[in-house]
C-alpha cells in the first residue's frame, strides 16, 4: 500500500521573523512569514498570531482597529464608517503619507 504524502510544514517549524517592533504599536508586533510572504499581527505579550494580512498598510489599520475600536460597542453604519475614516487618517499620519 502506498503512503499518503504529508502536506505543510512539520510541527514547530516556523519561518516568521519580526519585522516591526515599535512602542506606537505596543502590545503588537508585525512579523513576516517568509514561506507565504504574508504579514502577521502578533501579540507580543503572548506571542500568538492575531491575524494575517497581505500588505503593510492593512496590518497597521488592523492594529489601530484592535487598539482603538471597542469590540463591545455596537455601531450604526454611519458611526462605523466615521470610526474607520478616523483610523485611516491616523494610519496615513503614522506612515507619513498625509497629502495636506
VOVEX-95302 format. One line per field, with one value per residue (C-alpha): residue number from 1; z, x negated, y negated. Coordinates in Angstrom, 3 decimals, decimal comma. Layout:
<pts>
k = [NUM:...]
z = [Z:...]
x = [X:...]
y = [Y:...]
</pts>
This chain:
<pts>
k = [1:2:3:4:5:6:7:8:9:10:11:12:13:14:15:16:17:18:19:20:21:22:23:24:25:26:27:28:29:30:31:32:33:34:35:36:37:38:39:40:41:42:43:44:45:46:47:48:49:50:51:52:53:54:55:56:57:58:59:60:61:62:63:64:65:66:67:68:69:70:71:72:73:74:75:76:77:78:79:80:81:82:83:84:85:86:87:88:89:90:91:92:93:94:95:96:97:98:99:100]
z = [0,000:-0,883:1,927:1,535:1,167:4,122:3,430:5,083:7,499:10,309:13,724:15,398:12,188:11,716:9,030:10,595:11,791:13,486:11,014:13,111:16,878:17,949:21,096:18,992:18,105:21,578:22,528:18,892:16,600:12,864:11,673:8,158:7,150:4,674:3,405:2,397:2,101:4,410:7,310:10,724:13,516:16,691:20,288:21,869:25,371:24,437:21,249:19,483:15,938:15,947:12,199:8,750:6,184:2,646:2,846:5,486:5,434:6,125:9,140:10,535:10,029:11,808:14,756:15,029:14,858:17,624:19,830:19,246:18,240:21,222:20,284:22,833:21,308:18,674:15,898:13,323:9,798:9,773:13,131:11,979:8,722:10,661:13,017:10,064:8,364:11,585:11,763:8,128:8,854:11,819:9,691:6,987:9,637:11,052:7,625:6,739:3,722:4,525:1,405:3,102]
x = [0,000:-1,257:-1,681:0,016:-2,284:-2,295:-1,466:-2,576:-5,397:-6,460:-5,095:-7,138:-8,714:-8,280:-9,581:-8,329:-10,582:-9,937:-9,767:-8,472:-8,570:-7,608:-6,169:-3,404:-2,171:-2,505:-1,316:-1,515:-4,418:-4,480:-6,151:-6,623:-6,117:-8,876:-7,124:-3,837:-5,032:-2,278:-2,357:-1,392:0,015:-1,465:-0,504:-3,918:-2,679:-1,504:-3,486:-0,313:0,671:3,713:4,288:2,715:2,511:1,218:-0,054:-1,706:0,979:3,624:1,631:1,384:5,086:5,755:3,605:5,408:8,758:7,736:6,433:8,985:12,328:14,038:15,371:18,193:19,752:22,464:22,219:24,621:23,302:22,574:20,708:18,613:17,755:16,666:14,518:12,849:12,163:10,567:8,435:7,443:6,354:4,271:2,681:1,774:0,218:-1,728:-3,063:-3,792:-1,528:0,635:1,025:2,254]
y = [0,000:-3,469:-6,031:-9,392:-12,370:-14,724:-18,332:-21,523:-22,109:-19,867:-20,810:-23,517:-24,774:-28,499:-30,786:-34,004:-36,764:-40,085:-42,935:-45,870:-46,355:-49,872:-51,465:-53,052:-49,573:-48,008:-45,355:-44,252:-43,436:-42,899:-39,730:-38,434:-34,833:-34,102:-30,981:-32,569:-36,200:-37,443:-39,858:-38,533:-40,626:-39,130:-39,892:-40,497:-39,659:-36,153:-35,522:-34,374:-35,285:-37,580:-37,965:-37,581:-40,406:-40,811:-44,401:-46,565:-49,320:-46,662:-45,428:-48,957:-49,533:-46,231:-47,296:-50,615:-48,817:-46,380:-49,187:-51,938:-50,454:-48,823:-45,411:-45,515:-48,637:-48,358:-50,939:-52,267:-52,034:-55,782:-55,637:-52,697:-54,488:-57,584:-55,469:-53,737:-57,081:-58,346:-55,194:-55,614:-59,206:-58,016:-55,321:-57,840:-60,101:-57,160:-56,252:-59,875:-59,651:-62,684:-64,813:-68,010]
</pts>
